[in-house]
Amino acid sequence: MKKLSPLLLCALLAACAGKPDSSTTAQTDNKEKPAPTTEQEGPITPKGEFAQIDVSRSQQAMDDIAAGKAEAINTILQSPNDYAPPVLYLMSAIMFDNDYQDQGTFWYYVAQLRARSDANKSGDDTTHAAVSQLNQQFGLRIGPHSTSNPDKLQAIVSQVLQWDSEQTRNYDPRWIALQGQDVATQTTVNFAPEDKWQEINALTRNQYRQGLEQALTDLRNQQTEPAK
């Protein structure tokens, strides 16, 4: 297997989404650990079970987008459940920047929800840093836009939660294991058993809804406070 940098968290993110700004990370995603301050020195060759995680379809989709293939996003939209969350993050940013703001916002929050639920399946706590990094990268413009209109944000995220609850995810959620520190030192993936995945997805949706409600309350309170 050829050497990989940690999957999908690479210069492509910075090129497509701009520099990260933690102040604009989506407010419904405030429980993740901060991204590590040190970068890995070189490419990592996943070993053992890590090497068996198939991310080829998602990687190819991101390569196609980066290459400017016009049909790439339409292909993803035809079967979005087949792609790992980083693909949806990238697609959301491109849609948003091309005046499809509501659609881009929808897919941003789908990606955020799924990335968080995948990290919740991992026994390697450092995988949450990957979610934080993705949110920082792709929340740079979408975050401030969505939080400026709490009513629309509530409607869109409610649609996200309903849609996700009706879907079957076909990608391998263990993609997130390739983002943690264990990939550099371990051969066994510390991950919840497959028969627990649906339960974790449902629990994460409930937590996400609660986080949204609290964030909306805070946003509306801020908007009604008199100017000083």
Secondary structure, DSSP 8 states (H G I E B T S, - for coil): ---B-STT-SHHHHHHH-S--GGGS-TT---S----SS--SS-B---GGGGG---HHHHHHHHHHHTT-TTHHHHHHHSGGGS-HHHHHHHHHHHHHTT-HHHHHHHHHHHHHHHHHHHHHBS-GGGHHHHHHHHHHHHHHHHHHHHT-HHHHHHHHHHHHHHHHT----S-GGGGGGGSTHHHH-SS--B--GGGHHHHHHHHHHHHHHHHHHHHHHHHHHHHS---
